[in-house]
Amino acid sequence: MRGLPFFLSLLVLLKIELIVGVWRYNNILEDENLFTLQNAVFLKYDGSDFVEWEYPECCNVNNKSSPNAIMKCTSPGFQMVKPLVSSPEEEEARYLFISDSFFSFIWYAVVPIDRGSAETSSKKVRMWIIDPEQADPAEINNTALVPSTQSRYITKHFYNNGQYPVIKLKSKQTHLGHFQKDGYWEAVIPGDERFSDFHIYGQPISFQHRFVIDGQHTFYWPEPAEPNGEREVSLRLAPGSPLSLVWGTCELYRGLLLSDTGALITKNAFLTSEELKVDPGTLPVPPEGYFTVDQAALLEDGIIFRIDGALYWRDNQDRVLTEHPQLPTSGVMGLYQRTCCASNYPVQDVELSSLIVWKDNLLLVGPKKLKNPGRENFLKIVLKVPPRVTYLTASFGSHPASLATLVMYSVPGAISRNFLTSYNELVPSWITSTFMTKFKLKDIPKGPFEMRFLESADASLLLWNKETILYSFHNDNEWDHSWNMLVKMENNILFYCKVGMHEVVRLHKWMEPDSRMVLYLNQKEQINMLTLTPEGLHVQKYPMMMETKSAMKGSYHDCPFISFEHSMNTISYNMDKGDQMVLWAQIVYPEGKGVHVKFLSNNADLLYIEQKSHFEGVNSVDTVNTTFIISQKVDYSDATSYTHLTKKTSGIVTLELVPNQIGNTCNLPMSRISHFNVGCPPNRHIRVARPWGMPCEMYSLTNYTILGSVLRDPQQDDIVVHYDWEKFGCLLKTHYKNPFLPSIDLYDGDNYVRNVDANFIVWDRFGRKDYSFNATMRQVACLRESQTWISMLTGGKSLEEAWGPESYRTCFKVSPGKLGNLDQPYEIMNRSSKNFLTFSQVDSATYVFNVKILDPNYSFCDLHAVFAVQTYGITIPKYQHLTTYVAIVFTLFSLCILGYSYCRYVTIFRNLLATKRHKYE
C-alpha cells in the first residue's frame, strides 16, 4: 500500500497564490499529433496584465504583443514559451515539444446520412486526405461532405502514388476504401443507428516527403430531443456543489452533467447537449421549483436519481420522475455506477451488475436495465451487515466480476475502524482486505470517501477524501489505457503520474481556480475539459502529453527503459483444452538498468505459462525479447469425476503484461490487460465436411422407411422417418461398398478453426444398426477390450447419455484383468485411423448419424453434430426377377385351376341334385 496523504494538499497551498493569469495553447485541430514543424501553435492568454510573448529565436510569432498569437517553429525540440506580464509575479513558462515528424497529413472522414432513409444496417464512409494548415473551414469543423479543391489535389496525388485507406472496426474487421472520381475513397461498413467508431490507416506512401497520420474517427446520430414541456422542472445539485459527471457504462458518448444550476444530457460526447428536465407526475414539486439531486446513474433504458435518501426513476420514453416499485424509497446512502464496460469480459450466460446501492445495513447490486419482464427484482442483496457496521462507499473492482465496499465498524467507547471487503459475482463470496489495517489509529483518514479501482490483474485501488488520496497498486481522477492518472483538485490544479508511481507531478495551470470544470474521457482516449459558464457549456481538448512533457522537463523524472511493446493486443482470448498461444514482449533499456517484463495474473493455476527470454546488448543498450507460451495442461482421461474436474479447471484468467520498473515519462502500450476464458469458446461446434467429389443433395427426399428388423431394438413394424433438411443437412451420396470415414471440422460460429483429430463415435439417431466398422480391436492394436455400444448401454441410459468424454476409457493402456475379446468391431473412429463405416450390403439405405467427440482432453465444449449418408449401387439380380415372374405365373395358374375346379364342381353338384330331384318326382 502506498499513500499520498499531505503531498497533494501542500502543493496546492504553495502554488495557488503564485499564479496571476492563465495561458493555454493548441493547434488548429486540437490534436497532439500535430505539434510539428509544419503546423502552427495558437497561443492564448487570459488576464489583464499581458505585455508580450517570450519565445526562442527558432520560432516566429505573428504578433508577440497580442494575447492571442500564432507561433511556428523551424527547429524541433523543447521550446520555452512564456507570457510576460506587468504584475510583479511572473507567469509560469511552458516547454512545448515541437517534433520534426514527417506525419503531418491526416485522414478526413464523413458519413453522409440520408435521414429519410430507414436503412441502418450499413453506413457509407467517405475519406480523403487534408493538410490541416491548408484545409477548408468546413473540413476543420468536420462539416464538409466533399473535399475542398486543395484537399482533392492532395488526395489525387496520394492515390496516383498508390495510397488507399483501410477502415478497422472494433471487431477487428477491415474494409478497403474504393476511389471515386470526385476525389475521395468510399467504403461501406456495418452500421449503427446511433454511433460508429473506427480506425483509419493507410499505406506508407509520402507526398512532398510527408506521410498521413492514422486516426480514430467517431460519428454520432442522436435522435432529436423533444422540447421540454410546461410541467417539466429542473434537476439540480445542492447549492455550492462541484460538478458531477456520469456516463453510459458501455456508451461513453451518453453523458449526464449535474450542477447546482441544472442538468445537461448529451448523446454525442458533448458535441451538443441540452438541459434535462423531468415531468413530476404525481410527485409534489419542492417549494424551490426544482428537485435537488444527490447522485445519478445512467442506465440503458433510463436514469436513476438519488433524492433525499430515495431512488427515483426517469424512463427514456415518458420522461416522468416516479417512484418505482423495484427501487427503495428511503434510507439510501449511496449509489455507484460501473465506469468501465464489462461487455468484453468473456463470461457466458451471466449478466454482470452495473449498479451498486447501499442503504441501512444492505448492499445491493442491479443490472444495466431496470425494465425486464422476466426478472422478479431489479436489485439483489449481496451483503447484509450488523447494526454496528456502516457502509462508507462502494465500487466495482479491478476485475469486471468483482466489487468492493469500505465499511466502518463502531464499538462504543473505542475508536472506529475501517475495513475494505470485496465480492466476486461469479463465485459468490466475500474477502476482507488488509488495505487499511496498517494505519495507526490516530492516522486513519476520515470520510466521506470515494473509491475507484483500476482495471488490472491484481486489485489496484484509489481511495480519497477531501485531503488525502490513498492507493494500493497490484494488490497491496481520470486515467486512460496508457496508465496515465490525472488528479483534479477542487481548485482545478492538476497532478499527473503513471499508475503505480510513488510521486505525482504538478501540471501547469490550465483553468482559473474558480472555473466550474470537470474532466471527461471520450472514445478516442482524449481528455476533454467541460467548463460550465453562465453562457453555457464549453468543451475543449486537453493536451495532456504535451503538458506532462513540459512539467517534467529538466526534472529528475525519467524512464528506466527506452521502449516497451508486446503482442497481447486483444482484450479477451479463448483457451480450450489443448490450445496453445504464443505471445511476445520486447523491452529496450540503457545498460545496467536491469529492466525485464513480467506477467501478473489472477487464477494463475488455470493456465500454464512457459517463459523464454533472449538477451542482447549493443552499444550500451540492452534488449530483452521474451516469449510466453500459454496453454492449458490438465489430463482428464482418468478423472474420478470428469464434471467436477472440468468445472474446477475452467474459469477466467486476467493477465497483465508490465515492465518491472516504470517512470512518469515512460510511453507504454495502450493495451496491457487481457482476459483469458479457459473453457468452451462461445458458439464453438463441429461440422461434418463433405468429402471432395462426393455428391451432396438437398431437398431430394421427403421421407424414408427403416425396416423393423434392422433396428437396434427389432420390431415387427417398419418405421417411416420424415427427413428434416434444416436439421440434418444435405445427403452425402456414397456407393454401398465404399467405406466411409467422417471428416470433422471445428468452427467458432461461422469461422473455421481446424480439422478435428480427436476420437469420436457415431450412431444412427433413429436406431438402425445395419452398419458396422471395418476394423477390429485387435487390428487397431488395442491392449484390452475396447468400449462398445453394448457395454455402455447399461442402466437404462439413452444413446446420447451412455457414452461421452466423461465415461470414455482408452483401450491403448494396459490394465489388470482379462484382455477380453479383441476380435469385436472397434466402434471408435479418428481422422487418422483405418477404422471406417461399412453399410448394408443387402439394400441401399439412408442413415442419419449423430457424431460426438469422445476424447476428454479435446475440448470443454459438448461437441456433437448430425450428418446423413445415402447409399446406392445395390441392384436386384436378373434371376431374382425370373423367379418372381415364375412365382407370379404359377400363382395365377394355380388360381385358374382352382377356379376351374370350383366351377366344375359346382356344375357337377348341381347336375346330381337335378337328377336326384327328377328321380323322386
C-alpha positions, -999 to +999 in steps of 0.1 A: +000+000+000+013+035-009-002+067+003-001+104-007-017+120+023-003+155+026+018+159-005-011+169-028-027+194-005+006+210+004+014+216-032-019+232-038-015+257-009+020+267-021+012+273-057-023+287-058-013+323-049+017+324-072-002+324-105-020+355-116-033+345-150-039+315-172-025+308-206-031+280-229-022+267-264-033+243-291-032+236-328-059+241-354-074+206-349-066+202-311-047+171-320-015+163-300+000+146-331+001+179-349+025+198-327+051+196-355+073+219-375+047+220-403+018+232-380+012+264-362+006+267-324-021+290-312-012+309-280-039+324-258-035+344-225-064+351-202-057+381-180-055+419-180-017+424-173-004+408-205+026+425-221+041+402-247+052+367-255+087+354-248+098+327-272+130+312-287+148+326-317+140+294-338+102+303-336+082+331-351+051+347-336+028+368-358+021+394-331+040+390-299+021+418-282-013+401-287-026+378-261-039+357-290-009+349-312+002+322-337+036+306-333+055+285-358+090+270-352+118+259-376+137+237-352+124+207-333+127+200-296+115+217-264+107+254-270+103+276-239+073+299-242+062+324-216+039+354-213+055+385-199+031+404-176+031+438-159+024+424-124+053+416-100+047+379-101+060+361-132+039+337-152+050+302-155+069+291-186+060+260-206+083+239-226+064+229-257+078+199-275+077+205-313+085+174-333+100+171-367+077+142-376+071+135-413+035+126-404+015+158-409-013+150-433-045+135-417-074+114-428-107+132-430-138+110-428-175+117-431-206+096-431-233+113-453-266+103-438-299+103-456-322+110-427-352+100-447-338+065-452-347+036-429-315+018-437-294+013-406-276-020-414-247-003-432-230+031-434-211+046-464-179+063-453-162+090-475-125+095-469-099+119-482-066+135-471-062+170-458-033+193-448-045+210-416-027+242-424-045+245-458-078+228-451-111+244-458-130+258-427-157+231-433-130+204-431-116+219-399-151+220-384-159+184-396-189+196-416-175+190-451-192+164-473-168+166-502-131+176-503-120+211-509-100+220-540-067+218-521-076+185-504-088+170-537-054+179-552-035+163-523-058+132-523-054+126-560-016+128-557-016+102-529-040+080-549-017+082-580+012+071-558-007+040-546-023+052-514-056+038-502-073+038-467-083+008-446-111+010-420-105-012-390-136-017-367-136-026-331-145-061-341-111-063-360-129-064-393-113-044-421-129-026-450-110-012-480-118+022-495-125+025-532-115+056-550-143+078-566-140+103-594-149+131-571-116+128-553-123+106-523-125+070-513-157+052-502-162+022-480-193+005-467-192-006-431-218-022-408-240+005-394-255+015-361-284+039-358-267+060-331-229+056-331-200+045-352-163+043-341-135+030-363-098+034-370-084+045-404-049+037-415-032+040-449-001+028-467+035+040-461+033+064-490+045+100-489+037+132-508+062+161-506+081+139-481+052+139-457+030+110-446-006+105-434-013+100-397-035+071-388-065+082-368-096+073-348-130+086-361-163+087-342-197+096-355-230+101-337-266+103-349-286+112-318-324+114-321-336+149-320-345+159-284-381+167-277-387+202-263-393+204-226-430+206-216-445+233-194-449+209-165-413+197-166-390+210-139-352+211-134-329+188-116-300+204-096-273+196-071-273+213-038-261+249-039-223+252-040-217+215-050-190+208-075-199+195-110-208+158-111-205+137-143-218+103-151-217+085-184-230+054-201-211+023-190-207+009-225-218+041-243-193+068-234-210+092-258-240+093-234-233+116-205-251+135-178-236+166-162-251+177-129-246+211-114-264+234-089-279+253-119-293+223-138-286+190-155-272+187-191-275+155-211-257+145-242-260+117-267-229+126-288-200+131-263-209+167-256-207+179-291-242+191-283-261+190-250-295+201-237-310+206-203-326+175-188-359+182-171-385+158-157-422+157-156-430+154-118-461+133-125-478+126-091-447+138-071-451+171-054-427+198-067-404+212-040-410+249-030-378+260-047-393+248-080-367+220-088-356+187-074-323+186-055-304+156-066-276+139-046-264+113-072-275+098-106-269+066-126-273+064-163-288+031-173-296+019-208-333+025-205-334+054-182-319+074-153-319+067-116-317+097-092-309+096-055-330+124-039-332+127-001-324+091+006-348+077-020-343+064-056-365+078-084-368+066-120-369+086-152-377+065-182-361+074-215-395+073-232-420+091-209-395+114-190-417+113-159-399+112-125-416+084-105-412+061-075-406+027-090-418-004-071-384-021-076-364+009-061-360+017-024-379+048-013-359+056+019-326+050+037-303+050+005-269+063+015-250+059-018-252+050-055-224+038-077-225+031-115-200+009-133-174+031-151-158+006-174-177-015-198-178-052-190-192-064-223-158-077-234-153-098-203-157-134-216-182-146-191-211-166-206-248-168-195-242-143-167-251-107-167-227-087-145-241-059-124-238-023-135-251-006-103-243-007-066-267+007-040-261+008-002-288+015+023-291+009+060-274-025+065-278-037+030-256-037-001-274-043-033-265-047-070-285-042-102-281-048-139-278-023-168-316-021-174-344-016-150-371-029-172-370-066-177-404-085-178-387-119-170-369-106-139-386-105-105-364-079-087-341-052-101-318-051-071-303-081-054-289-082-019-252-093-018-243-083+017-261-077+050-241-062+079-249-059+116-261-025+131-226-016+143-212-017+107-218+013+084-212+015+047-189+043+037-186+038+000-185+011-027-172+005-062-167-022-088-134-039-086-103-043-108-119-074-124-153-068-140-169-096-119-158-081-086-170-052-064-158-039-031-172-018-002-155+002+026-172-003+059-167+013+093-170-009+124-180+010+155-177-001+191-190+021+219-160+036+238-135+026+212-121+042+180-139+031+149-120+010+123-124+009+086-123-023+066-123-030+028-141-061+017-145-075-018-170-097-035-170-119-067-202-122-086-191-154-104-181-172-072-203-155-046-180-149-016-166-120+005-130-115+013-117-088+037-086-069+025-057-057+046-057-023+028-065-001+057-053-022+086-017-009+085-027+026+097-022+036+132-055+045+149-046+082+150-037+083+113-069+067+100-083+091+073-118+104+079-147+103+054-167+109+034-148+087+010-149+080-027-133+049-042-124+036-076-105+006-089-081+005-118-086-025-142-056-048-135-048-084-129-043-077-092-066-053-074-054-017-078-074+008-057-078+046-054-094+059-022-098+096-015-114+122+007-111+160+008-075+159+019-060+126+011-055+102-018-046+066-010-039+039-035-029+002-034-012-009-066-013-045-077-030-060-047-014-044-019-092+112-111-092+101-146-069+078-164-066+064-199-054+030-211-018+041-212-016+040-173-019+078-171-036+091-140-048+127-138-059+141-105-080+172-105-083+193-073-114+214-065-094+245-074-086+230-108-049+223-101-039+191-119-015+164-109-002+136-130+015+102-126+018+068-141-003+043-121+020+027-096+045+055-092+054+069-058+053+105-068+030+128-087+038+158-110+021+191-107+010+202-141+008+238-154-023+257-146-049+254-174-081+268-158-088+296-133-093+283-098-129+294-097-139+278-130-165+251-128-148+223-147-149+186-148-127+161-168-143+138-194-126+109-213-141+103-247-140+072-270-107+084-286-090+083-252-088+121-253-093+141-221-118+169-225-124+197-201-161+205-196-164+241-183-198+254-172-202+292-176-232+315-175-232+314-213-234+276-214-211+245-216-177+250-232-157+218-243-120+218-251-095+191-255-067+190-230-032+182-245-021+160-216+010+145-230+023+180-241+016+193-206+033+163-188+064+167-210+066+203-202+061+199-165+088+172-162+113+190-185+146+193-166+133+174-136+146+141-121+117+122-137+129+097-162+120+064-177+141+033-169+136+019-204+137+032-240+108+012-255+084-015-245+060-033-267+042-066-268+017-086-289-011-090-263-034-066-280-068-082-277-090-076-247-102-113-245-089-147-257-105-181-255-084-211-243-099-245-249-083-278-239-052-284-260-050-248-272-017-230-272-010-193-276+024-176-281+028-140-271+060-119-272+073-088-254+103-067-261+119-042-238+149-020-247+167-001-219+201+015-211+228-009-200+227-017-163+191-008-156+180-044-151+146-040-166+125-070-175+090-080-184+067-098-160+033-114-162+008-106-134-023-128-132-052-140-111-064-176-112-029-184-123-034-222-117-058-224-146-031-217-172+004-230-177+028-202-188+062-211-201+086-181-204+117-179-226+139-148-228+167-138-252+191-111-242+212-089-265+234-059-257+248-035-283+264-001-277+254+002-241+218-006-250+202-039-238+173-057-254+153-085-239+129-104-261+106-126-241+083-153-255+053-165-234+038-199-243+004-201-228-015-234-226-040-254-206-024-286-193-047-310-174-052-347-181-089-355-179-087-390-193-087-409-160-106-384-138-126-398-109-152-371-116-149-356-151-176-330-145-160-318-112-125-316-127-138-297-157-155-271-135-125-268-112-101-262-141-122-237-161-128-200-155-115-166-165-078-156-160-068-119-162-032-115-174-013-082-172+020-077-191+041-050-174+078-039-170+092-044-135+101-007-135+083+023-148+086+061-146+063+091-151+079+099-185+075+064-200+055+057-231+035+025-225+013+004-248-025+012-246-032-025-241-017-042-211-046-064-198-063-094-214-089-118-201-085-155-210-116-176-210-104-210-200-134-230-211-157-236-240-154-207-265-187-191-275-205-207-304-179-235-308-193-265-326-183-292-351-195-299-387-190-329-409-173-319-441-184-331-474-157-353-489-142-340-521-161-351-551-189-367-531-224-355-542-244-337-516-281-334-525-306-311-510-344-314-508-344-346-528-361-367-501-392-362-481-392-394-460-378-429-460-385-462-444-365-483-420-372-520-418-382-530-382-357-559-385-326-537-388-334-516-357-312-518-326-343-530-308-360-551-336-397-548-340-423-562-364-434-529-379-413-507-402-409-470-393-412-440-416-388-412-410-395-376-420-363-361-433-357-327-417-335-308-441-329-279-418-316-302-390-299-330-409-284-310-438-277-324-472-275-361-481-240-374-487-243-399-515-218-429-515-217-463-530-227-491-506-193-508-510-173-477-502-161-475-466-169-441-451-148-420-426-165-387-415-142-357-417-150-333-389-142-296-388-142-273-358-159-239-360-164-209-339-197-195-352-192-195-390-154-192-387-134-223-395-109-232-368-092-265-377-097-302-385-107-323-356-082-351-349-098-364-317-116-397-312-153-397-319-183-420-320-213-423-343-248-438-340-279-437-361-303-413-344-333-434-354-319-467-341-309-487-372-279-510-368-274-523-403-239-507-405-206-518-390-169-510-388-142-525-409-115-528-382-115-549-351-100-541-317-070-564-325-064-547-358-061-512-343-037-526-316-059-524-285-042-537-254-075-546-239-112-549-249-125-515-260-157-499-250-186-507-273-222-496-275-233-529-260-210-524-230-220-488-225-258-491-228-265-503-193-287-490-166-314-477-189-292-448-203-301-433-237-276-433-266-269-396-260-261-401-223-244-435-223-211-427-239-191-395-239-159-378-227-169-383-190-171-421-194-145-427-221-116-451-213-090-459-239-081-494-248-045-485-255-035-486-219-027-518-201-050-525-172-051-555-148-076-582-156-086-600-188-078-588-222-113-596-234-125-604-269-103-583-292-120-596-324-150-574-320-155-544-342-138-513-330-165-487-327-144-456-321-132-435-350-105-410-356-094-388-385-061-406-389-073-442-381-080-470-405-114-476-390-143-468-414-180-472-415-194-500-437-230-501-448-257-526-456-248-550-484-285-561-488-303-529-496-295-492-504-304-472-474-305-438-457-286-432-425-289-402-402-259-403-378-252-384-346-215-378-341-199-369-308-163-361-298-152-387-273-117-375-263-119-359-228-088-339-234-100-322-266-125-296-256-145-281-228-175-280-252-200-307-257-192-312-294-217-331-314-233-329-349-256-346-373-249-359-408-267-381-433-255-407-457-274-423-485-260-454-502-267-465-537-255-493-561-273-524-549-292-540-578-316-569-579-301-599-598-318-609-632-326-644-619-344-628-589-367-612-615-372-645-633-381-663-600-405-636-592-422-639-627-423-677-624-439-674-589-465-649-602-473-672-633-475-703-610-498-684-587-520-672-615-521-708-630-530-723-596-557-698-591-571-706-626-570-743-619-587-737-585-613-715-602-619-740-629-622-769-604-646-749-583-668-741-613-666-778-625-675-790-590-705-766-588-718-778-622-714-815-614-731-809-580-760-791-595-765-818-621-765-845-594-791-826-574-812-821-605-810-858-614-819-868-579-849-844-577-861-857-611-859-893-599-881-887-569-906-869-590 
